[in-house]
Amino acid sequence: MCITAYQPADVKIVVSNNYDGPIYEQIKSQILQAILSRELMPGDILPSLRSLARDLKVGVLTINRAYTELESEGYIENIQGKGCFVAQS
């Protein structure tokens, strides 16, 4: 059993290889839950792709997929050169 955790501000992201689905879904669902529960507020910056990948010990493409899906669903926005932020309501 391998579990890795990352905690930006007050949000804890935990990745486990015992989960049946893909790792990006674990990351996506935990970030989404933090947004919906208002642990992450509109305008809050998310960790960079590389730093989150390093901290969770996963590939950058895994984080990118989670962020891309959250962005396409309107929960976060990527501002080129500045990072990813929780979208304004």
Beta strands, then each sheet from edge to edge (+ up, - down):
strand 1: 3-6
strand 2: 13-16
strand 3: 76-79
strand 4: 83-86
sheet 1: 1+ 2-
sheet 2: 3+ 4-
end
